[in-house]
Amino acid sequence: MKFWKYHGLGNDFILFEDFNAEVPSDAAFVKFICDRRYGIGGDGILYVRKDAHADAYMKIMNSDGSEAEMCGNGIRCFAKHLYDCGLVKSERMSINTLSGIKIIDLKVENGVAVEISVDMGRPHLEAEEVPIKGTGRFINGHLQAAEIELTGTAVGMGNPHLVIFQDLSDEQVLRLGPLLEKHEAFPRKTNVEFVKAKEDCLEVKVYERGAAWTNACGTGACATAVAATLVGICPTGKDIVVRLPGGVLKINVKDDYSSVQMTGPAERVFVGEITW
């Protein structure tokens, strides 16, 4: 069974071309394949499947065996694979996901996709859309974990996010990540972004739902940029530089919040084959 290994800013994925939905996607298989000692190793698995309404369908499984609605770094890797392998020949393509169809634009050099821009769609701000318990919008809202009073903003980017700009120690961040992922306020758990606002960028550490600490999270970068505009740290309509441990993404939040554009790289690491 052939597979491809990709990463987006160090957020890494195993990709299978699974046109007939025959590759296993059960939790045991996913956990084994993603294991960094006994398997291939990755933050998740991407399955390329046929779709009646888009160029392809992207099924995303997290390394813990749970299914994700959307993955920003994953979709850039997915789009690069479609183009570089000739599955889609256009520099604009559509990819369907559990959170809907996303439109992709590629920058191509020498027949290879080197930069991928994704229209991530409208950010979800109402509590029931994120989802987070309560009503209305959770902007600079308050919650508690590990006996620490926290202020955060909840944003849905096809998956839930809690963005925290609060000044916290490294020790507190490491402790809070896994606690907030499973906080009772989030019925489907949540990704958590810890942000430091710098003059030229937003520095972000991400505890990713279903994958723990990761080098990068595309939807997390988008949620961070949206939250930064909502609390007055950054303007809408301009590129916001989000610096993650694995590298930089550019995020642009439209003035009317009708869409969020994410631009960044993706790299193929290697190709292999397994017997299963």
Secondary structure, DSSP 8 states (H G I E B T S, - for coil): -EEEEEEETTEEEEEEE-TTS-S--SHHHHHHHH-TTTS---SEEEEEE--SSSSEEEEEEETTS-EES--HHHHHHHHHHHHHTTS--SSEEEEEETTEEEEEEEEEETTEEEEEEEE----B-BTTTTT-SSSSB-SSEEEEETTEEEEEEEEESSSEEEEE-S---HHHHHHHHHHHHT-TT-TT--EEEEEEE-SS-EEEEEEETTTEEES--HHHHHHHHHHHHHTTSS-TTSEEEEEETTEEEEEEE-TTSS-EEEEE--EEEEEEE---
